[in-house]
Amino acid sequence: MRPIEEMTDIDELRQAAQLYAIRCKHLQAFVDDITREREAIESAQAQRKLEILIERLEERISRDQRRLYGESSERRPLAATPEQAKSLQRGHGPTPQPALPLEVVAHELSEDARACPSCGGALCEMGDQAEEYEEVTFVARRFVTVRHRRRKYRCACNAAVVTAPSPPRLVPGGRYSTEFAVEVAAAKYVDHLPLERQRKIMEREGLVVTTQALWDQLHALATLLAPAHDGITQRIKASPVVHADETWWRLMEKNSSKRWWAWSLACHDAVTYRIDPSRSAEAAGKLLDGFEGIVVADGYGAYASLARAGPKLTLVHCWAHVRRKFHEAAPAHPREGAEALDLIGKLYGIEALAPFGVDDEEKLALRKKLRGELARPIIDRLREWAYAQRASPGDGLRKAIEYMLSLWPGLVRFLDDPRVPLDNNLVERALRGPVIGRKNHYGSRSQRGTEVAALFYTLVETARLCGLDPKAYLLAAARTALLDPGAVLLPHDLLS
């Protein structure tokens, strides 16, 4: 067809106009199709962005709720069968108290009440029959002033005067006994009572004392028991496998950083603490100074820096921390979270079949066999599952997977070494005492206070790991050190 500029015939122009109209109609339809496709693509992208935003908001809401209200447990809820639901016990009976002394109090009728209400005859005892019930009561502790009289002796020649020896004293010339100092230490570091609260309680019980006097007793007792603290630390560093972790600690001292760090190092039967102003690799190095072996820790980079610095340390990572990441992501990703948690749960199920024995070669051989045959295939499945997942950057599931894969070499070392535990829960449990104490008495008022706190938490938490009463151990260790200066009594010495 000729260009429209060259057309002069009306019919030819009319025909060209009709052709152009048809072409424009087709072009408009094509434009409409493209517009609809573009809108559909933009709608899908917007929908996906909205879904990602909703997922992140749900994760943030869930995280904020846990931070605000806390969680009683990280256990996954189990659905109870109807039979199990019927068998659930409601309420509870009295708790047996075999350790309490038993006192029997007899109740008798008064003389004027021993008449029969029917005939007026005398009521007689029915042999040894009686109705009995038990109740737990409270007998207040007592603070007593003990006056020690050291009798003097002399010879008839008047050449010698001898005084009876005094029992060993915590503070020469001091006013408070060793038992009193142990009571104060146990109240603060076992029961987590601040000194001011102890002072008020003691005042209600008749003892007038200042918080400075109570601190002086703690300071003197800590000085006496310092060798025991050092002995526990050396025992831990002689172990082939140790657990390390840290939590913050407050120092309420002028011109000082308020946030310090309580570092913890533990083995299966002992734990030691060190409170440091820093959370750096240098501080971690002080904690592990002199140790050569396996360190179980979380993903904090300070431990990785020490492991890279030399071949003395082998770093192992914690599956409980990995599980925690997937547990946090599960509300927004229930299917994927359940898959990861189920696989990790199977690892713990296998561990339950493998009894732990530090020096028992037979138990270690069984553990290695079970891990190789049962745990290794699960580890392989978990890794394949992780690489097959698709999650958006910044998403909780993506973070959990990246966290696990970044620590993979340390997470799988337990497969080849039966001495390596599956997680770092041992030291995390050992940090509960300092954390509860921090919440109750807020921290320390001086640098010496941080040293005293680390010492007493080392002693009482190690006693707990050994199954001992911490207060009884503190008293036994103090008496041993007083009677034989330089002698060290560890909790483990009381187990033999």
Buried (B, 14 or more C-beta within 10 A) or exposed (E): EEEEEEBEEEEBEEEBEEEEEEEEEEEEEEEEEEEEEEEEEEEEEEEEEEEBEEBBEBBEEBEEEEEEEEEEEEEEEEEEEEEEEEEEEEEEEEEEEEEEEEEEEEEEEEEEEEEEEEEEEEEEEEEEEEEEEEEEEEEEEEEEEEEEEEEEEEEEEEEEEEEEEEEBBBBEEBEBBBEBBBBBBBBBBBEBBBBEBBBEEBEEEEBEBEBEBBBBBBBBBBEBBBBBBBBBBEBBBEBBBBBBBBBEBBBEBEEEEEEBBBBBBBBBBBBBBBBBBBBBBEBBBEBBEEBEBBBBBBBBEBBBBBBEEEEEBBBBBBBBBBBBBBBBBBBBBEEBBBBBBEBBBBBBEBBEEBEEBEEEEEBBEBBBEBBEEBBEEBBEEBBEBBEEBEBBEEBBBBBBBBBBEEBBEBBBBBBEBBBBBBBBBBBBBBBEBBBEBBEEBEBBBEBEBBBBBBBBBBBBBBBBBBEBBBBEBBBBBBBBBBEEEEEBBBBBBBEE
